[in-house]
Amino acid sequence: MKGLTEEEKQDIIDAYFDYFNAYTKRHWDDMLETFTKTLTMFGTGVDEVSLSYKDSLNFFTREFEQSPSPLEYKIKEMEVFKISEDVAYIMILMDMTFIFPDEVLDCPDNRTTAVMKKEAGEWKLTHGHWSQPAEGQDAGTSVPYKLLKEKNKQLEEKVHERTIEIEKQNEELQRLNNTKTNLLSIISHDLRSPFNAFLGLTEVMLMNFQENINDPNYFKERLQLINNRAKGLFSVADNLLNWAWTQTGEINVVFKNQKLKPIINNQVEAHIENAAAKNINIEVQVPDEIEVNTDSEILAIIVRNFISNAIKYSFSEGNILISA
């Protein structure tokens, strides 16, 4: 082919891959055996040329230092041309894979050319033209080393992004933990008093059960009280649950125009037993026609907290006025 017999062509190819396999496996001494003493190199970096054996070895030294790990390759195309009786030219297109301890880098479509020269009956590498440098590569930097630096940069960016994500997650966890603490505090504050009133009523009924067993009115009145207090407890618990959802960001706030007085009256009803325990009167002075654009459940939570604190901090036989 191109003036070569198949046997000559194979001899040249075998000689080239004696060099290339020693190079890819990073076997320095074996590689040196495949060079002529007039070895020159082109394209090892940006506009780099070596015209002496010494300078060429310096390029290989730098390559081995910057990318000491072995590499793998796959030949895609190869041509061999005969220039003279003792000079031949090889053109190769290959995919190369650089294997580092913690990274594998693919470098596809490397174009490499080489001039082989016959010395003392053996074909040896006398000139090599390595793959063109990667875009943005600095002088004095090997192609695989450039790729590794780019990969490390990408990895650092990913680590930075992940660190920011973790910090956000930690902030969210802290917020949720604070919400949990606040929720427990509010539950303790808002449920303990109505539960105590509820339990107190049932205990009195149990204590007087025998003497009032034949008095239907006695049980009817107290069952009505129990029912009212159960509704109040349900309202408080429901509001607490809705409040918890608002704190975790899992609730959709829905604004709409609605009457204000029913919202307030519902919360007053839920606290009427607590107020009665201190002989406190709750008066609502809110015109029936007043409307507000609000989320009724969230507004109920606010009103409930106002009423609860008003009862707690008012003197016995006091008066609480809610007006709008």
C-alpha positions as CSV (number, residue, x, y, z in Angstrom):
1,M,0.0,0.0,0.0
2,K,1.4,3.4,-1.1
3,G,4.6,1.7,-2.3
4,L,4.8,-0.7,0.7
5,T,4.3,-4.4,0.8
6,E,2.0,-5.7,3.5
7,E,5.0,-7.0,5.4
8,E,6.8,-3.7,5.3
9,K,3.7,-1.9,6.3
10,Q,3.2,-4.2,9.3
11,D,6.9,-3.8,10.4
12,I,6.4,0.0,10.4
13,I,3.1,-0.2,12.3
14,D,4.6,-2.6,14.9
15,A,7.6,-0.3,15.4
16,Y,5.4,2.7,15.9
17,F,3.2,0.9,18.4
18,D,6.3,-0.3,20.3
19,Y,6.8,3.4,20.9
20,F,3.2,4.2,21.5
21,N,2.4,1.4,23.9
22,A,5.5,2.3,26.0
23,Y,4.3,5.9,25.9
24,T,0.7,5.1,26.9
25,K,1.8,2.7,29.7
26,R,4.3,5.4,30.9
27,H,7.3,3.0,30.5
28,W,10.1,5.6,30.1
29,D,13.1,3.3,29.4
30,D,11.2,1.1,26.9
31,M,10.0,4.3,25.1
32,L,13.5,5.7,24.8
33,E,14.6,2.5,22.9
34,T,12.1,3.4,20.1
35,F,13.6,6.9,19.4
36,T,16.3,7.9,16.9
37,K,18.9,10.2,18.3
38,T,17.6,12.9,16.0
39,L,14.0,12.9,17.4
40,T,12.0,16.1,16.8
41,M,8.5,17.0,17.9
42,F,5.8,19.5,16.8
43,G,2.6,20.5,18.6
44,T,3.3,19.3,22.1
45,G,1.7,22.5,23.5
46,V,0.9,25.9,22.1
47,D,3.2,26.7,19.2
48,E,5.9,24.5,20.7
49,V,8.6,22.9,18.6
50,S,11.6,20.8,19.5
51,L,14.4,20.5,17.0
52,S,16.8,18.4,19.1
53,Y,16.7,15.1,20.9
54,K,17.2,16.8,24.3
55,D,14.3,19.3,23.9
56,S,12.1,16.4,22.7
57,L,12.9,14.4,25.8
58,N,12.1,17.5,27.9
59,F,8.6,17.6,26.3
60,F,8.1,13.9,27.2
61,T,9.4,14.5,30.7
62,R,6.8,17.2,31.2
63,E,4.1,15.0,29.8
64,F,4.9,12.2,32.2
65,E,5.1,14.5,35.2
66,Q,1.8,16.3,34.4
67,S,-0.1,13.1,33.4
68,P,1.8,10.2,35.0
69,S,-1.1,7.7,34.8
70,P,-1.4,5.2,31.9
71,L,-3.9,5.8,29.2
72,E,-6.0,3.7,26.9
73,Y,-6.7,4.2,23.2
74,K,-8.8,3.0,20.3
75,I,-7.7,3.3,16.7
76,K,-10.3,4.7,14.4
77,E,-8.3,5.3,11.2
78,M,-4.7,4.7,10.2
79,E,-2.7,5.3,7.0
80,V,1.0,4.4,6.2
81,F,3.0,6.1,3.4
82,K,6.5,5.3,2.2
83,I,8.6,8.3,1.6
84,S,11.9,6.6,0.8
85,E,13.6,3.3,1.4
86,D,14.3,4.1,5.0
87,V,11.6,6.8,5.8
88,A,7.8,6.2,6.3
89,Y,4.9,8.4,7.4
90,I,2.0,7.4,9.6
91,M,-1.3,9.2,10.1
92,I,-3.6,8.0,12.9
93,L,-7.1,9.0,14.2
94,M,-7.8,7.6,17.7
95,D,-9.9,8.0,20.8
96,M,-7.8,8.3,23.9
97,T,-8.9,7.8,27.6
98,F,-6.7,9.2,30.4
99,I,-7.2,7.2,33.6
100,F,-6.4,9.1,36.8
101,P,-6.8,7.8,40.4
102,D,-10.2,9.6,40.9
103,E,-11.1,10.6,37.3
104,V,-11.4,9.2,33.8
105,L,-11.1,11.7,31.0
106,D,-12.1,11.0,27.4
107,C,-10.3,12.8,24.6
108,P,-11.8,11.7,21.3
109,D,-10.6,12.1,17.7
110,N,-6.9,12.7,18.4
111,R,-5.0,13.2,15.2
112,T,-1.4,12.1,15.5
113,T,1.2,11.9,12.8
114,A,4.7,10.4,13.0
115,V,7.8,9.9,10.8
116,M,9.5,6.6,11.2
117,K,13.1,6.1,10.1
118,K,15.0,2.9,9.6
119,E,18.3,2.7,11.6
120,A,20.5,-0.4,11.7
121,G,17.7,-2.4,10.2
122,E,15.0,-1.2,12.7
123,W,12.2,1.3,12.3
124,K,12.2,4.0,15.0
125,L,10.4,7.2,15.7
126,T,12.3,10.2,14.4
127,H,9.5,12.9,14.3
128,G,6.2,13.2,16.0
129,H,3.4,15.6,15.6
130,W,1.1,15.3,18.6
131,S,-2.6,16.2,18.7
132,Q,-3.5,19.9,18.5
133,P,-3.7,21.5,22.0
134,A,-7.1,21.9,23.6
135,E,-8.9,25.3,23.3
136,G,-7.5,27.7,25.9
137,Q,-4.5,25.5,26.7
138,D,-1.5,27.4,28.1
139,A,2.0,26.9,26.7
140,G,3.8,24.2,28.7
141,T,0.6,22.3,29.5
142,S,-0.1,18.8,28.1
143,V,-3.5,18.0,26.6
144,P,-4.5,15.5,29.3
145,Y,-3.3,17.9,32.1
146,K,-5.4,20.6,30.6
147,L,-8.5,18.3,30.5
148,L,-7.9,17.3,34.1
149,K,-7.7,20.9,35.3
150,E,-11.0,21.6,33.5
151,K,-12.6,18.6,35.2
152,N,-11.3,19.7,38.6
153,K,-12.7,23.1,38.0
154,Q,-16.1,21.7,37.1
155,L,-15.9,19.4,40.2
156,E,-15.1,22.4,42.4
157,E,-18.1,24.3,41.0
158,K,-20.3,21.3,41.7
159,V,-19.0,21.0,45.2
160,H,-19.6,24.7,45.7
161,E,-23.2,24.4,44.4
162,R,-23.8,21.4,46.6
163,T,-22.4,23.3,49.6
164,I,-24.8,26.1,49.0
165,E,-27.7,23.6,48.6
166,I,-26.7,21.9,51.9
167,E,-26.6,25.3,53.7
168,K,-30.1,26.1,52.4
169,Q,-31.3,22.7,53.6
170,N,-29.8,23.3,57.0
171,E,-31.5,26.7,57.2
172,E,-34.8,25.1,56.2
173,L,-34.3,22.4,58.8
174,Q,-33.6,25.0,61.4
175,R,-36.7,26.9,60.4
176,L,-38.8,23.7,60.7
177,N,-37.3,23.0,64.0
178,N,-38.2,26.5,65.3
179,T,-41.7,26.0,63.9
180,K,-42.0,22.7,65.8
181,T,-40.8,24.5,69.0
182,N,-43.3,27.3,68.5
183,L,-46.1,24.9,67.7
184,L,-45.5,22.9,70.9
185,S,-45.5,26.1,72.9
186,I,-48.7,27.3,71.4
187,I,-50.4,23.9,71.8
188,S,-49.4,24.0,75.5
189,H,-50.7,27.5,75.8
190,D,-54.0,27.2,73.9
191,L,-55.1,23.6,74.5
192,R,-54.3,23.2,78.2
193,S,-56.9,25.6,79.6
194,P,-59.9,24.3,77.6
195,F,-58.9,20.7,78.2
196,N,-58.7,21.4,81.9
197,A,-62.2,22.9,81.9
198,F,-63.5,20.0,79.9
199,L,-61.9,17.4,82.2
200,G,-63.1,19.4,85.3
201,L,-66.7,19.2,84.1
202,T,-66.6,15.5,83.5
203,E,-65.0,14.9,86.9
204,V,-67.7,16.8,88.6
205,M,-70.3,14.8,86.8
206,L,-68.7,11.5,87.8
207,M,-68.5,12.6,91.4
208,N,-72.2,13.5,91.5
209,F,-73.3,10.8,89.2
210,Q,-75.1,8.6,91.8
211,E,-77.1,11.4,93.4
212,N,-78.2,12.9,90.1
213,I,-78.8,9.7,88.2
214,N,-82.5,10.2,88.1
215,D,-82.3,13.9,87.1
216,P,-82.4,14.1,83.2
217,N,-82.1,17.9,83.2
218,Y,-78.9,17.7,85.2
219,F,-77.3,15.5,82.6
220,K,-78.8,17.3,79.6
221,E,-77.4,20.7,80.8
222,R,-74.0,19.2,81.3
223,L,-74.0,17.2,78.1
224,Q,-74.7,20.5,76.3
225,L,-71.8,22.1,78.1
226,I,-69.6,19.1,77.1
227,N,-70.7,19.4,73.5
228,N,-70.0,23.1,73.4
229,R,-66.6,22.7,74.9
230,A,-65.8,19.8,72.5
231,K,-66.7,22.1,69.6
232,G,-64.5,24.8,71.1
233,L,-61.6,22.3,71.5
234,F,-62.1,21.2,67.9
235,S,-62.0,24.8,66.6
236,V,-58.8,25.5,68.6
237,A,-57.1,22.3,67.4
238,D,-58.2,23.0,63.8
239,N,-56.8,26.5,63.9
240,L,-53.5,25.2,65.4
241,L,-53.2,22.7,62.6
242,N,-53.8,25.4,60.0
243,W,-51.3,27.6,61.7
244,A,-48.7,24.8,61.6
245,W,-49.3,24.4,57.8
246,T,-48.8,28.2,57.3
247,Q,-45.4,28.0,59.1
248,T,-44.2,25.1,57.0
249,G,-45.2,26.8,53.8
250,E,-47.6,24.0,52.8
251,I,-50.8,26.0,52.9
252,N,-52.3,28.1,50.1
253,V,-53.6,31.5,51.3
254,V,-56.9,32.2,49.6
255,F,-58.2,35.8,49.8
256,K,-61.9,36.5,49.3
257,N,-64.5,39.0,50.5
258,Q,-66.5,37.8,53.5
259,K,-68.3,39.0,56.5
260,L,-66.1,39.8,59.5
261,K,-68.6,39.3,62.4
262,P,-69.2,35.5,61.9
263,I,-65.4,34.9,62.0
264,I,-65.2,36.8,65.3
265,N,-68.3,35.2,66.8
266,N,-67.0,31.7,66.1
267,Q,-63.9,32.4,68.0
268,V,-65.8,34.0,70.9
269,E,-68.0,30.9,71.1
270,A,-64.9,28.7,71.3
271,H,-63.6,30.7,74.3
272,I,-66.9,31.3,76.1
273,E,-66.2,28.6,78.8
274,N,-62.7,30.0,79.5
275,A,-64.2,33.5,80.0
276,A,-67.0,32.1,82.2
277,A,-64.5,30.5,84.5
278,K,-63.3,34.0,85.4
279,N,-66.7,35.7,85.1
280,I,-65.5,37.7,82.2
281,N,-68.0,39.1,79.7
282,I,-67.1,39.3,76.0
283,E,-68.9,41.9,74.0
284,V,-68.8,42.1,70.2
285,Q,-69.5,45.4,68.6
286,V,-69.0,44.6,64.9
287,P,-71.7,45.8,62.3
288,D,-73.2,42.9,60.3
289,E,-72.4,44.6,57.0
290,I,-68.6,44.9,57.4
291,E,-66.7,42.7,54.9
292,V,-63.0,42.0,54.7
293,N,-60.8,40.6,52.0
294,T,-58.9,37.9,53.8
295,D,-58.3,34.2,54.4
296,S,-60.9,33.3,57.0
297,E,-58.9,30.5,58.6
298,I,-55.8,32.6,59.1
299,L,-57.8,35.5,60.4
300,A,-59.5,33.1,62.8
301,I,-56.1,32.2,64.2
302,I,-55.3,35.8,64.8
303,V,-58.6,36.6,66.5
304,R,-58.4,33.5,68.6
305,N,-54.9,34.5,69.9
306,F,-56.2,38.0,70.7
307,I,-59.2,36.6,72.6
308,S,-57.1,34.0,74.4
309,N,-54.6,36.5,75.7
310,A,-57.4,39.0,76.6
311,I,-59.0,36.4,78.8
312,K,-55.7,35.4,80.3
313,Y,-54.6,38.9,81.2
314,S,-58.0,40.3,82.3
315,F,-59.1,40.5,85.9
316,S,-62.0,38.3,87.1
317,E,-65.4,39.9,86.4
318,G,-63.9,42.1,83.7
319,N,-65.2,43.0,80.3
320,I,-63.6,42.3,76.9
321,L,-64.8,44.5,74.0
322,I,-64.2,43.5,70.4
323,S,-65.2,46.3,68.0
324,A,-64.7,47.2,64.3
